[in-house]
Amino acid sequence: MRIRGRSPGCSRDTGFTLIEVVISVLILLVGLLGVVGMQMLSFQTNQGAYFRSQATYVASEILDAMRANPTALASYDGTYPDDGVPPDQGCDGAAGCTPDQAANQDLREWSAHFTDVTGVGTAAFRPTLPNGRVTITTSTAPDVTVQVIWTERQFDDTSGTAVREIVDQQVSLTANIVP
């Protein structure tokens, strides 16, 4: 005798149970959390590389200005923006400036990487590096050192607890500039 609606050899257990669905969703969530963590770490690493390349660019830019005006090396010495931004020199280009005036004008234009030199306002100004500052040392001439320091957030998991720290990073470039 045959039972209505069932074929011989067919079991009643078909489909997924609720527990199987919940377990597969949990496994999927663990995988997605891992992907999100890797994305965050990738973003942080890329941002750190961007800041390092910007710091190298900023240091190279002022070193190029110093190479163009080697007779006024001492005028470039200092910590910026802490020492302040030189005022506009009011001379007409490099031809109408003394070497010291040209150095001060170079520093003024270059300081725009760190502070609002135009006075337009903070809404229009965005620094190149977060909390960026630079120390230029010319006392060891002809070797001139430009040290760029900035702050960035870093993820630290060495202690077993995930901690985001604010860390100072730096790039130092040294060039031989002969007057």
C-alpha positions in Angstrom: 0.0 0.0 0.0 1.2 3.4 -0.9 1.0 6.5 1.3 -0.4 9.4 -0.5 2.1 12.1 -1.6 5.2 10.2 -0.7 7.3 8.2 -3.0 9.2 5.2 -1.6 12.8 6.0 -0.3 12.1 9.7 0.2 12.7 11.1 3.7 10.8 13.8 5.3 13.9 15.9 6.1 14.2 18.4 3.3 15.3 22.1 3.3 17.3 24.1 5.9 16.5 24.4 9.6 16.6 27.7 11.4 19.8 26.7 13.3 21.7 26.0 10.0 20.6 29.4 8.7 21.8 31.2 11.9 25.2 29.4 11.8 25.8 30.2 8.2 24.9 33.9 8.8 27.4 34.0 11.8 30.1 32.5 9.6 29.4 35.1 6.9 29.5 37.9 9.5 32.9 36.8 10.9 34.3 36.8 7.4 32.9 40.3 6.7 34.4 41.6 9.9 37.8 40.3 8.8 37.4 42.1 5.4 36.4 45.3 7.1 39.5 45.1 9.4 41.8 44.6 6.5 40.2 47.5 4.6 40.8 49.8 7.7 44.4 48.7 8.0 44.9 49.2 4.2 43.4 52.7 4.4 45.7 53.6 7.3 48.8 52.3 5.5 47.9 54.2 2.3 47.3 57.4 4.3 50.7 57.0 6.0 52.4 56.6 2.6 50.6 59.6 1.3 51.8 61.8 4.2 55.4 60.5 3.8 55.4 61.4 0.1 54.0 64.9 0.9 56.7 65.4 3.6 59.3 64.4 1.1 57.9 66.8 -1.4 57.8 69.7 1.1 61.4 69.1 2.1 62.5 68.9 -1.5 60.7 72.1 -2.4 62.6 74.2 0.2 65.9 72.5 -0.6 65.4 73.5 -4.3 64.7 77.1 -3.2 67.9 77.0 -1.2 69.9 75.6 -4.1 68.7 78.6 -6.2 69.8 81.0 -3.5 72.9 79.5 -1.9 74.4 82.8 -0.7 71.6 83.3 1.8 71.6 79.8 3.4 71.6 81.2 7.0 68.3 83.1 6.3 66.5 79.7 5.8 67.6 78.4 9.3 64.7 77.9 11.7 61.7 75.9 12.8 58.5 76.6 10.8 55.8 77.6 11.4 56.9 78.0 15.1 59.3 80.8 14.2 56.5 82.6 12.3 56.0 83.4 8.6 58.2 86.1 7.1 56.2 89.1 5.8 55.8 89.7 2.1 59.1 91.2 1.0 57.5 93.5 -1.6 60.3 93.1 -4.1 59.7 92.3 -7.7 60.8 88.7 -8.3 64.3 87.3 -7.8 65.9 90.1 -9.9 64.6 92.8 -7.6 65.3 91.1 -4.3 68.5 90.8 -2.2 69.4 87.2 -1.4 68.0 87.5 2.1 64.7 89.0 0.8 64.5 86.2 -1.7 65.0 83.7 1.1 62.3 85.3 3.2 59.9 85.3 0.2 60.7 81.6 -0.5 60.0 80.8 3.2 56.7 82.8 3.1 55.4 81.0 0.0 56.6 77.7 1.2 55.0 78.2 4.7 51.6 77.9 3.0 52.1 74.1 3.5 51.7 74.6 7.2 49.8 77.9 7.9 47.4 80.3 6.2 49.8 82.9 4.9 47.2 84.6 2.7 44.9 85.4 5.6 41.9 84.1 3.5 40.6 82.2 6.6 40.6 78.7 8.0 37.8 77.5 5.8 39.9 78.0 2.7 43.1 76.7 4.2 44.0 73.0 4.5 47.6 72.2 5.6 49.6 69.6 3.6 50.4 67.6 6.7 48.4 67.3 9.9 50.2 69.3 12.6 53.1 69.7 10.2 56.3 71.4 11.3 59.8 71.7 9.8 63.3 72.3 11.2 65.9 73.6 8.8 69.5 73.4 9.9 72.1 75.3 7.9 74.8 75.5 10.6 76.6 72.4 9.2 76.9 74.1 5.7 77.4 73.0 3.0 75.3 70.1 4.4 71.8 71.4 5.0 69.2 69.3 6.8 65.4 69.6 6.4 63.4 67.6 9.0 59.6 67.4 8.4 57.5 66.2 11.3 53.8 65.5 11.3 51.3 63.5 13.4 49.2 60.6 12.3 47.0 58.0 13.9 48.3 54.4 14.0 46.7 51.2 15.0 48.7 49.3 17.6 47.8 45.7 18.6 51.2 44.6 20.0 49.7 44.5 23.6 46.8 42.4 22.6 44.4 45.3 22.9 43.5 47.3 19.8 44.7 50.8 20.5 44.7 53.8 18.1 47.6 56.1 19.0 48.6 59.5 17.7 52.3 59.2 16.7 54.8 61.7 15.4 56.4 60.7 12.1 59.3 62.4 10.4 61.3 62.6 7.1 64.8 64.1 7.1 66.6 65.1 3.9 70.1 66.3 3.8 71.6 68.1 0.8 75.0 69.5 0.0 74.5 73.1 -1.0 77.7 75.0 -1.9 77.4 78.8 -2.0 
